Amino acid sequence: MTGNQLSAEWCSNVVHTCACHSGGEVTGHAPPPGTCNPADSPPCCDQGLVYEIYDCSPPVSNHTKANPTLQSFDHGGDGSPPAECDGQYHNDDELVVALSTGWYDNGNRCLDFINIRGNGRRVRAKVVDECVSSGGCDETHYYKQPCGNTIIRATKADWSALGVSETQWDTMDVLWSDA
């Protein structure tokens, strides 16, 4: 399955709203040995696999659908540098998130709070980083896959506040809005 097929299926089956279209593609390059941990989030790129990239995300409303994924912002947590917004690492017990490139809006949401609703609960989390959907699979992006255009990377604390068991992390949709 190509990146195009993955993205088209993902847009129609998971989020049910893709108000923007792909901005192109990148081809995966195998990371040099020891540079990419397969347990990291986002995962490492696969050699030769084509991944769609996005400069946009669906419009934000009071009930924007998103797909949250697990992210560690702690030093050494997922192999990424400190958070882009404040240049710091954040403990996995903090309510912080990274937003897809379009929602990150060139840093205009940096250090702002968002509300995430799911599982009958709500959590207020601070935006500290971008989940890059406009590029990936190269040294600049730590050989990681591009982020989808409707992703919120959430900490263990965010998932816990939503009352989601660890076995269900990365499997549910949420709604979010600016706080």
Secondary structure as GFF3:
##gff-version 3
##sequence-region A 1 179
A	DSSP	alpha_helix	3	10	.	.	.	ID=ss1
A	DSSP	pi_helix	11	15	.	.	.	ID=ss2
A	DSSP	beta_strand	24	27	.	.	.	ID=ss3
A	DSSP	beta_strand	50	53	.	.	.	ID=ss4
A	DSSP	beta_strand	64	70	.	.	.	ID=ss5
A	DSSP	beta_strand	96	100	.	.	.	ID=ss6
A	DSSP	alpha_helix	101	104	.	.	.	ID=ss7
A	DSSP	three_ten_helix	105	107	.	.	.	ID=ss8
A	DSSP	beta_strand	113	118	.	.	.	ID=ss9
A	DSSP	beta_strand	121	131	.	.	.	ID=ss10
A	DSSP	three_ten_helix	139	141	.	.	.	ID=ss11
A	DSSP	beta_strand	151	154	.	.	.	ID=ss12
A	DSSP	alpha_helix	156	161	.	.	.	ID=ss13
A	DSSP	three_ten_helix	166	168	.	.	.	ID=ss14
A	DSSP	beta_strand	174	178	.	.	.	ID=ss15
###
